[in-house]
Structures are given as C-alpha cells and as structure tokens.
Amino acid sequence: MIAQNGIQLSQGSTGSIQGNTFSGFGFQGSGWASAALLVYNTVGLLVDGNNFAGTGDNDNAIYLINSDGATVTNNTIDGFEFGVIEYGQISTSHDVVNTGADANTYTNVEEANHYLQLNPATQKTVVHAGWIRRYRCLLRRRR
C-alpha cells in the first residue's frame, strides 16, 4: 500500500501555492502518513489561502521537510491528524501564522500544529514531537 500525497514540491522549488482545494488525503495503513502538500528542500515558498480537507487517517495537511523561509497563512485546515509539520534542517525559520487576521484555521485536527523542538546540538534540526510520539520513529537518540 502506498501513502499517496497531493502536490509535492522539491529540490530548490520556490513560488506560491495559493487558492487551491486539497481533499480526501489519508492512509489507512500503518507506519506511514500521507500529505496533502509535501514540501521538500524548498526556499521561500508561500502557502496562502488554500483549503485542506483530510480524512483524519494518518494524514498531514502541510509537511515542510528540509525547507527554508516558507510563509504559511490564511489556510483552512480541517479533518487532519496533523496540520503543519516542520521537520529537518531549517536555516531560515518559517512563518506559520496562527494568530491575527491572517491566521490559519484548524478544525478537527488531532495533533497540535506548529509544535517544534530544536536539537540542542545543531539548533537547526527541528523535530515535530507529536509525530515522533505517534509513529514511534527514533530519528536520533538523545544522550
């Protein structure tokens, strides 16, 4: 079984994802998850004004991996296990707007969004604590 993703941007992509509707993404298997928007190794991406409707089964709305300086604002995220996950090597912080007039909205989202922990050794490796707890993946042993 394959955990299907919606749109994937990778390898230095930049630009904007605006005004789209992502729906029906989920994965009923175990050990993996699907992502409506999978972003890998990008710089300065704008994710704005999109509607994300998940199934609540092992799904992520927005998954930012090894990317820098994304802006995530004005999105409606409903019915996902995870809303926004930031993971990997991040040199320039993302701006995930969760308060104010341009805030993303989350309904029926199981895990807290935009919850990060820095790896003390590098101060750049960001780990989504809920993802590790949920999938029991050991990314790096802490001493």
N, C-alpha and C positions, 0 to 999 in steps of 0.2 A: 504494500500500500504506500502511496506517495502523499505526503502533506503538500497540497497544492497552494501556491502563492498567487496573489493577484498581479500587481505590477512590481517588477524588480528593476532597480537602478543600481549600477555598479561601475567600478573601475574608473573613477575620476569624473563621473557624471555630475552635472550641475544644472541649474534651471529651476523650474517650478512645476508642482503638481497642484492644480487649482480647479475647483468646481466639479470634481468627479464624484461618482457614487460607486462605492465598493460594497458588495453584498454577498452573503452566502459562503463565506470562507470559514472552514473549520476542519478538524481532523479527528476522527473517532478512534484512531489507533493509539498507541502509547509510545512515550519516549520522544516524540517529535511534536511540532506545532506548525500551523500554517500562519502566514502573514498576508494581510490584505495589501500592504505596501512594505516591501522588503528593500531596504536601502543599505548597500554595502560599498564602503570606500568611496564616498562622495564628498564634495566640498560645497558649502554654501547653498544647499538645497532649500527651497521654500515649499512648505506643505500647508496650503491655506484654503479654507472654505470647502472642504470635502465632507462627504457623508460616508461614514463607515458603519455597516450593519453586519455583525457577526452572528455566529451560531452558539457561542459560548462553549464550544468543544475544542479545547487545545488550540485557541486562536489568538492572534495578536493583530491589532489594528495597524500600528506603525512600529516597525522594528528597524532601528538605526544601528548598524554594525560598522565599527572602524571608520566612522564618518566624522566630519568636522563642520561646525558652524551652521547646522540646519536651523531653520525657523519653522516652528510648528504652531499654527494659530488658527482660530476660527473654525476648527473642525468639530463635527458632531460624531461622537463615538458611542455606539450602542450595541450591547449584546456580545461583548468580547471577554475572554478570560483576562487578557492584558490590553491596556490602552496603548501606551507609548513605552517602549523599552529602548534604552540607550546602553550599548554594550561594546566593549573592545577598547582599542586605542583611540582616545579623543584628545587632540591637541588644542582645538578651539571649541569651547563649550557650545552646546546647542541652546537655543532659546525656545523652550516649550512653555507656551503661555497658558497658565492655568488659573489666572485671576484677571479681573478687569474686563473692559469692554470687548477685547479681542480674545478672550479665553476660549480654550477648547471646552466642550461639554462632554461629560461622561455619564451614561446611564446604563444600568445593568452590566457594569464592568466589575469583574470579581476581584482583581488584584489592584492595589494602589498604583497609580501611574506616576511616572517620572520620579521613582524612588531609586536613588543611586547610592552606591558606596564606592569610595576611592580605594584603590590598592595602595597601602601606605608606602610600599617600596618604590613605586613609579609615579604616584599621584596622577597617572593618566589612564590606567586600566579601570574601567568602570564596570561594575557588576550589578545586575539587577537582582537584588536579594530574593525577591519573590520567585523569580524564575529558577534560581538555584534550589530554593526550598521546595518548590513544586515538582521539579523534574529530577531532583537529587543528582544533578550533574556536578561533579567536582572539577572545577576549572583550574584551581590552584590550591594546594594545601597551604594553610596559614600556620605559621610557627609561633 
